[in-house]
């Protein structure tokens, strides 16, 4: 299968960069001895952001790569790719 650009990747990168910034601020919160409830709340937000980015990436892969597999290696390759990525869902 030929690799083509994914239009969703810039948005996913932006989402992950934002989560990375939040994660760095959580480290600062811990070092500043902020209340554990506040830290846990921010950790949950980062976890949700990363999970959302992962879902977007997997959905993009299904929409973009698997749909186009028929043009390349065919349905068997699409099935193998789906099995490979589904373990990360």
PETA-V70771 format. One record per backbone hydrogen bond with DSSP energy under -0.5 kcal/mol. NH is the residue of the N-H (numbers start at 0). CO is the residue of the C=O. Records with the same first field share a line. If there is no record, write none. Layout:
NH: CO + CO
//
This chain:
6: 4
8: 5
11: 7
12: 8
13: 9
14: 10
15: 11
16: 12
17: 13
18: 14
19: 15
20: 16
21: 17
22: 18
23: 19
24: 20
25: 21
26: 22
27: 23
28: 24
29: 25
30: 26
31: 27
32: 29
33: 28
38: 34
39: 35
40: 36
41: 37
42: 38
43: 39
44: 40
45: 41
46: 42
47: 43
48: 44
49: 45
50: 46
51: 47
52: 48
53: 49
54: 50
55: 51
56: 52
57: 53
58: 54
59: 55
60: 56
61: 57
62: 58
63: 59
64: 59 + 60
65: 60
66: 61
67: 63
68: 64 + 65
69: 66
70: 67
71: 67 + 68
73: 68
77: 73
78: 74
79: 75
80: 76
81: 77
82: 78
83: 79
84: 80
85: 81
86: 82
87: 84
88: 85
//
